[in-house]
Amino acid sequence: MSQQTEASDIKKKVLATGIRVGTQVKTTFMKPFITKASPEGLYMLDLDITLDRIKTAAKFINRLGAENLIVCSGRQYAETPVEKFCEELGAKPLLGRFMPGTLTNPSLPYYIEPKIVLISDPQIDEQAIIEATNAGIPVIGISNTDNLTTNVDLVIPANNRGRKALATVYWLLVRQVLIERGQLKEEDSMTSDIDDYETKLSDDEIE
C-alpha cells in the first residue's frame, strides 16, 4: 500500500470519530484551525492541520524522549487514552487534579522535572500549563474551538470532549511516534485499535 493510500485510509478511519467536530464557540486563538460551521452551528476543525500537528508533536516527543514526557488530564474521558498512550510509549500519566507545585517546587515529594508536557484540554489542565510555563517546559495541547491557547507551544486542534475523539487523538499520536522511531511503517497496521483507547462508560453513566 502506498503512503498516500494509507494517509487517505487513516483520514477516512478517523473522520467518523468526531475528531474535527468543535463547539458552538470559537476563540481568536483557534480561528486558524476552523474550516466552517456545521448546520447545527458547531465549528469544524481542519483535519489536515490536525494530522500535520500530530506529526510535528510526534517528532518533538521523539527528539526529547517519551520517558521525559508527562501527560496531564483532569478530564474523565481522557483517562483510558492517556493510560494507554503512556503504557505504549513509556511516558508518565498524571490524571485527575494537578497538584500545585508538581513542576515548580523541588521540596515536594511529588515534584518532577519532565522535558515536555502534553495536556488534553487547556481549560481543565490550566494549572499544568501555568507550572510548565514557569518552569520553561514546552506544552503540547489538544485544543477545541473554544479553548484559549496562550501558553500552549504546540496546538493540536481536535475535539477534546468526546470519548471517541480523544481516543483517536492519542491513538494517532502513538502511531506517529512509533513511525518516527522506525518501529512501525506508514503502511503497517497498529496492534491496538481506537476502541482500545476509549474510556468505557460505567452502567450508571449509560442510564
Secondary structure as UniProt FT lines:
FT   HELIX           3..15
FT   TURN            16..20
FT   TURN            28..30
FT   HELIX           31..33
FT   STRAND          34..37
FT   TURN            39..40
FT   STRAND          43..45
FT   HELIX           47..64
FT   HELIX           66..68
FT   STRAND          69..73
FT   HELIX           76..78
FT   HELIX           79..89
FT   STRAND          92..95
FT   TURN            100..104
FT   TURN            106..107
FT   TURN            109..110
FT   STRAND          116..119
FT   TURN            122..125
FT   HELIX           126..134
FT   TURN            135..136
FT   STRAND          139..143
FT   TURN            145..146
FT   TURN            150..151
FT   STRAND          154..157
FT   HELIX           163..181
FT   TURN            186..187
FT   HELIX           194..197
FT   HELIX           203..206
//
